[in-house]
Amino acid sequence: MIMKVLKRTVSCPVISERDLYGVKILMFRLTEYHLGAALIRHGDSVIIT
């Protein structure tokens, strides 16, 4: 999925505002997921508010 986004961005020199926003959200979700997984792995309980 990330590769598809990157390919589209590379093939199109002008990145639309919407695409940029989508990439930011995707990166945020991935980071959030990795942080959550790391915390759970260390035995801490993760409470998402």
C-alpha positions as protocol buffer text, in pm:
chain_id: "A"
residue {
  index: 1
  type: MET
  ca { x: 0 y: 0 z: 0 }
}
residue {
  index: 2
  type: ILE
  ca { x: 279 y: 241 z: 88 }
}
residue {
  index: 3
  type: MET
  ca { x: 458 y: 156 z: -236 }
}
residue {
  index: 4
  type: LYS
  ca { x: 143 y: 235 z: -431 }
}
residue {
  index: 5
  type: VAL
  ca { x: 124 y: 579 z: -268 }
}
residue {
  index: 6
  type: LEU
  ca { x: 494 y: 642 z: -328 }
}
residue {
  index: 7
  type: LYS
  ca { x: 471 y: 534 z: -691 }
}
residue {
  index: 8
  type: ARG
  ca { x: 177 y: 765 z: -754 }
}
residue {
  index: 9
  type: THR
  ca { x: 361 y: 1052 z: -586 }
}
residue {
  index: 10
  type: VAL
  ca { x: 676 y: 989 z: -790 }
}
residue {
  index: 11
  type: SER
  ca { x: 494 y: 955 z: -1122 }
}
residue {
  index: 12
  type: CYS
  ca { x: 302 y: 1277 z: -1057 }
}
residue {
  index: 13
  type: PRO
  ca { x: 540 y: 1569 z: -986 }
}
residue {
  index: 14
  type: VAL
  ca { x: 263 y: 1785 z: -843 }
}
residue {
  index: 15
  type: ILE
  ca { x: 146 y: 1639 z: -514 }
}
residue {
  index: 16
  type: SER
  ca { x: -209 y: 1742 z: -439 }
}
residue {
  index: 17
  type: GLU
  ca { x: -299 y: 1861 z: -90 }
}
residue {
  index: 18
  type: ARG
  ca { x: -528 y: 1561 z: -43 }
}
residue {
  index: 19
  type: ASP
  ca { x: -255 y: 1308 z: -128 }
}
residue {
  index: 20
  type: LEU
  ca { x: -16 y: 1478 z: 112 }
}
residue {
  index: 21
  type: TYR
  ca { x: -279 y: 1465 z: 387 }
}
residue {
  index: 22
  type: GLY
  ca { x: -340 y: 1096 z: 318 }
}
residue {
  index: 23
  type: VAL
  ca { x: 31 y: 1017 z: 343 }
}
residue {
  index: 24
  type: LYS
  ca { x: 56 y: 1207 z: 673 }
}
residue {
  index: 25
  type: ILE
  ca { x: -236 y: 1010 z: 817 }
}
residue {
  index: 26
  type: LEU
  ca { x: -87 y: 683 z: 691 }
}
residue {
  index: 27
  type: MET
  ca { x: 249 y: 759 z: 852 }
}
residue {
  index: 28
  type: PHE
  ca { x: 79 y: 862 z: 1177 }
}
residue {
  index: 29
  type: ARG
  ca { x: -126 y: 541 z: 1186 }
}
residue {
  index: 30
  type: LEU
  ca { x: 185 y: 328 z: 1123 }
}
residue {
  index: 31
  type: THR
  ca { x: 383 y: 509 z: 1393 }
}
residue {
  index: 32
  type: GLU
  ca { x: 92 y: 480 z: 1638 }
}
residue {
  index: 33
  type: TYR
  ca { x: 63 y: 108 z: 1561 }
}
residue {
  index: 34
  type: HIS
  ca { x: 434 y: 43 z: 1612 }
}
residue {
  index: 35
  type: LEU
  ca { x: 441 y: 237 z: 1940 }
}
residue {
  index: 36
  type: GLY
  ca { x: 134 y: 48 z: 2063 }
}
residue {
  index: 37
  type: ALA
  ca { x: 280 y: -289 z: 1963 }
}
residue {
  index: 38
  type: ALA
  ca { x: 609 y: -206 z: 2136 }
}
residue {
  index: 39
  type: LEU
  ca { x: 432 y: -106 z: 2459 }
}
residue {
  index: 40
  type: ILE
  ca { x: 217 y: -420 z: 2456 }
}
residue {
  index: 41
  type: ARG
  ca { x: 527 y: -631 z: 2390 }
}
residue {
  index: 42
  type: HIS
  ca { x: 691 y: -484 z: 2701 }
}
residue {
  index: 43
  type: GLY
  ca { x: 390 y: -583 z: 2909 }
}
residue {
  index: 44
  type: ASP
  ca { x: 249 y: -235 z: 2965 }
}
residue {
  index: 45
  type: SER
  ca { x: -122 y: -184 z: 2919 }
}
residue {
  index: 46
  type: VAL
  ca { x: -204 y: 68 z: 2650 }
}
residue {
  index: 47
  type: ILE
  ca { x: -511 y: 281 z: 2708 }
}
residue {
  index: 48
  type: ILE
  ca { x: -627 y: 471 z: 2402 }
}
residue {
  index: 49
  type: THR
  ca { x: -843 y: 769 z: 2491 }
}
